[in-house]
């Protein structure tokens, strides 16, 4: 959006401006903002800059007429210098408070990231041992799922964070972990007991294990599968069941999730074409999550949907196929704009949703693009505190290069929950 450079005596309340200063050289939270008070206007004029950039299309008012060289003084104001000093001090204090909140939020992200990576390592270990040491694999998985279930049940409100980029070659591990985490969150929201949550966690973690017996050239094929290849792929629920049947300790109640996770309520699924109540209720829950994650990460990456679009697609196309109550719960956990969504805000800033709180879905935490601020110090804002709204979702591949590199949108959208009860 185009801007014009003007002297500070021409700006007024309602102008959207950009300050020609470093982020640490002024008391305002952003370099770009709309002037919304006379106090802000006076503070800008006292920053020692002669010019600012004004964005007419974002401004509510036009510019003041230019002053002559003999009359370049700023008009008098009813605001005293003492009042102005107090306001400036309050702005600096507020900015410092926001910086401390930002640091605290980054610490929480780092902590959650460590928990996520630890879980991912365990999932990788489980899958590696599944064929050669199945008993050890099931024991490790039981411990992992048990720990996650207990952590979830301790949390009053779930804060779901977007996790860092993952290796494409390990997609099956992250897919399994993602489906397991989100399915357990749904189970908690649904009010299921700890044993049912653990059952869902185990079934979801192992739901795609049968794909380990599918040739890689089929799993990674970008073009349409032949009928023979498709039939082979549709055997993976059976192969997964064969794996877990090697161990007596795998919970019997979780086996249906492995064998039925591609069955659909209208009977159009596979491998048995089950319909309606013939599909286990716990399977119906996991199936919704599995479909969501698959829409975000299809084999053909060009067909990948951004998180919000994946949810919209499910709403429009799943009425007779997936449990609608479970789908509504998924939206309640992820929000209308799930973590990983690149969004435009009501002040025209662009950012990426980093986390959502199940108790405040309309106000996620957003990482803001600001060319004047180093990415490592990029503002993470709370929409409610800033009184901003999301006005649209942007496709990452349509972003200007500098914004894409700054926000670093994930090609693999992985989630993990914040554990506020642990200091580990």
N, C-alpha and C positions, 0 to 999 in steps of 0.2 A: 504494500500500500504506500502511495507516494506521500512525501512530507515536504514541508517548506521550512527554511531556516529564517528565523525572525529574531529581532531584539527582544529582550525580556520585558521591555516596557509596553510591548504590543499584546502580550498574552493576558488572558482573563480566565475567571472561573468558567469551567465547561470545556476548556481546550484540552485536547489529548496531546501530551508532549513527550519528548525524549530528552533527558538531560545529557550533556556532553561531558559527563564525569564518570569516574570509576565507582563501582557499587559501594565501596567503603568511604567515599568522599562526600556523602550526603545522608541525611537522616531518613529518607524515604525507603520503603521496602523494595521498590523496583525502580529501574531507570526510566521505564515507560509507564505512564499512568495519566489518568484524567484528573485535572485540578478540580477538587470538589468543595473548596472553601477559600475564603479570603485569606485565612491564616496560611494555608499552603502557598497561595500566590505570593504573599509577602516573603515567606521563607525562601522560595525559589529566587526571588529578586535579590536576596541577601547572600546567595551562595557564591557570588563573585564571578558569575559567568555573564557574558554579554549577550549570547545568543542561545536559543534552544530550537529543537526541531518540533514542528507542530504538524499533526495529522488531521487535516480538515475533515476527512470522511468519518473519523472517529470522534470528532468534537461536537459538542452541543451548541457552541457559540462560535461566531467568527472572531477575527482579530480586531484589536483596537486600532484606530487610525495611527499612522506613523507620526511621531513627534518631530518637530524641526530640530536642527542641531543646536539652536539657541534655547530650546525648551525640552530638554531630554530628561528632566526630573520625573521621578515616579509620583503619581498622585498621592496626596496625603491619605492616611487611614485612621480610623477610630481605634485601632488596636495599638496598645502601648508597647514599647520595647520590652518591658518586663513580661507582659503577656506573651509576646513573641518568643522570648527566651525560654519561658516555661513550656510553651508548645513544642519548641525545638527539642528541649531536653526530654519531654515525654515521648516524642517521636524516636529519638535515639534510644531511649530505654526500651520502647516497644520493639524496635528493630533488633536490639540485642537479645531481648526475650525470644523473639522469633528465631534468631540464629541459634540460641540454646535449644529451642524446641526442635529445630532442624537437626542439630547434632544428636539429640536424644533419639529422634526418629531414625537417623542413620545407624545408630547403635542397635536399635531394635531390628532393623533390616539385616545387619551383619550377623546378629545372634540367630535370627530365623534362618538366614542363609546357611549358617553352620549346621543347624539342626536338619535342614533339608538335604545338604550334601552328605551328612552322616547317614541319613535314611537312604539316599540314593546308592551309597556304597554298600549298604546292607542288602538292598534289592539286587544289585549286581552280584553280590556274593551268593545270595539265595539262588539265583538263576544259574550261576556257574556250577553250583553243587547239585542242582536238582537231578541231573541224570546219574552222576557218579555216587553222590552221598545224599540221597533224598531225605533220610531221617534228619540229618544235620540241617539241611535246607529248610525243612518244615519247622524245626525248633527255632531257628533264627527268625523266620518269618513270624512265628507266633509271638516271640518276644518283641519284635518291632511293632507289630499291630497292637499288642497289648499296651505298650508304652504310649503309642499315639492315642489309643482309646482313653486311657486314664488321663492323659494331658488334656484332651478335648473336654472331658466331663468336668474338669476343674474350672474351665473357662466360662464365665457368665456370658460374655459377648465375644464372638469370634472375629478376630482381625486377620484377614487373608492377604498375604503379600505375594507380589509378583517376584519370581525367582530369576536368577541370572541365566544367561544363555547356556545351552547344553549341547553335547556333541551329537550330530545327526546319526552317527553309527550306533548310538546308545538309546535311540528313541524308544525302543520297547521297554527299557528300564523306567524311563521317565513317564511314559504313557501309563505303565502299570502303577507307578507310585502316585501319579496325578489322579487317576481314576479311584485309587484306594482312598486317598486323602479326601477328595471331594465327596465320595460316597459315604465315608464315615461322618463327615460334616452334615450331610443330608440326614443321616440316621439320627444324629444328635438333635438336629432341628425338629425331627419328626417325633422326638420323645421316646425313641426306642431304648431298651435297657442295654447295659454294658455288654452282655453276651451277644445280643443281636448286632451291636456295633462292631464287635470283634469278628463275628461271622461275616459281616459285610466286608470288613477290612481284608480278611483272608481271601474270600472269594474274589474280590476285586483285584487284589494283588496278583493272583494266579490266573485271572480270567483269560489271558492271552498266552499262557505258557505253551499251549499247543502249537503256536506259531514257530517255536524253536525247531519243530520237525518239518516245517514248510521250507522248500528251497528258497534261498535268498533272491534268486532271479525272479521269482513270483512276487515276493513281498516288496521288492524294490522296482517292479515294473511300472513305468509311467503311463504306458498306453493300456487300452482295454485288455483285460484278461480273456484268453480263449475259454470256451466252455469247460475244457478239461482242467485248465489251470484254476478256474473258479470253483469247480467241484473239489479240487484238491484243497484249496484255501478253506472251503466250508467244512472241512474235516477237522479244523483246528480245535473246536470245542471238545470233540471226542478225544483227540490226542492229549489235550490238557487234562481231561478226566483220567486218562490212562496214567499220566505222570503222577497225579496226586493219589491215585489208587495204589501206588507202590508203597505207600506209608499208611499204617493204621492210625497214626496220630492226627492225620488231617481231618478237621471237623466235617462230619457227614452233612451238616446243615449248610456248609459253604459250597458243596459240590454242585448244587443246582445252578449257582451263579456262573460256574465254569461251563457247564453243559448247555445252559439256556440263554446266555447273555446276548445272543443274536435272534432270539425269538421275539416276535412282535405281536401286540395285542390283537391285530386284525388277522393273524394267522399267516402273514406273508413272509415270516422270518424263517430261519433255519437253525438246526438241522432237521427238526421234526415237524415244523409248521404248527407249533402249539399256539393257542389263542386264549385271550381273556384270562379267566381265573385259573386256567391250567398252567399259567406261568407264575412261578413263585413270586410273592410280593417283594421279597428282597432282591430278586433278579430284576424286577421292573425298575427298582430304584437305581441299581447299578447300570442298567441299560441306558437310562437317560444320560448319566454322566459319561458313559463310554461313547455315546453318539456325539455329545458336545465336544469331547476332546478330539474325536476323529474328524469332526468338521473343521476344527482349528488346525489339524495336522494330518491331512490326507496324504496318500502316497504321492499323488501329483501335487507338488507344492503350489503350482499355479492356480489350483482350485481351493486353496486355503481361505477360510473365512476369518475375518477379525472377530474377536470374542463377542461383541454386541450383535454382529450380523449372524453369528452361529446361533445365538439364543433366539433371535428373531425367526431364523429359518426353522428352528425346532418348534416354535409356537405355531407357525403357519402350516407346517407339513407333518405334524406328529399327532394330530388330534385322535386318530384311530390306531396309532402305532405305539405311542409311549404314554405312560401314566402321567396325566396332566397335573395331579397333585404334587408328584415328585418334581415335575418340571418347574412348577411355581416355587417350590422350595429351593431349587437350584438358582433361580433368579434372585431369591431372597438372600442367598449366600453371596452370589457374585455381584449383585447389583445390576442395574440397567446398563452400566458401563463397567464391565469386569476389568480387573487388573490386566494390564497389557494393552488396553484401548488407548489409541492416540486421539486426543480430543481438542476441539476449539472451545474456548471459554467466552463468556458474555462480554469480556473486555477485549476480545480478539486475540488473546494470547493462546499459544499452542502448548500442550503438555501431554504427558502420558500418565495414566492411572497406575499408581504403584500399589495401593492397598485399599481395601474396603472393610468397614466395620459392620457386622450384621445388624447392629442397633442404629446405624446412621447411613443407610445405603445411598441416600441422595447426596451425601457429602464425602466422597472418597478423597484420599490424599493424592495430589497431582504433582509430578515433577514438571517444573515449568522451563520452557526454552527461553533463555535470555542471553543474547550474544555478548552482553557486557559482563556476565558472571561466568567464571570458570566452571566447567561441567561438574567437577568434584565438589563445588560449593553451590550447585544449582538449587534454587529455592524449591522446597516441597511444601505446598500450601494446602490448607484445609479450606474447602470451598465455603463452608458455613462461616468461618471466621472472616474470610475475605468478602463475603456476601456476593459470591460469583455463582454462575450456573454454567453447565455444559450445554452448548448450543448445537454441537454436531460431532460426528465421528469421522476421522480422516483415515484413508488407507495409507499405511506406512510407505508403500512403494511410490506414492504420489507426492511425498514430502520433498521440499528442496533439500539438496545434498547436505547443507550445513545443519539443518534442523534434524535430519535423519541421523547424522553422525553424533549429534549432541544428545538426542533422546535415546538413541540405540534401541529401537523397537525389537522385541524378541521374535525370532522366527519360531521358537519352541516356547509356548506359553505354559509355564509350570507354576503351580501354586503351593504354598505351605502356610500353615497357621502360626500365629505368634503365640508363644507359650509364656504368659506373663507370670506364671506361678513358679517358674524355674529360673535359677541363676546360672545354670550350667552353660 
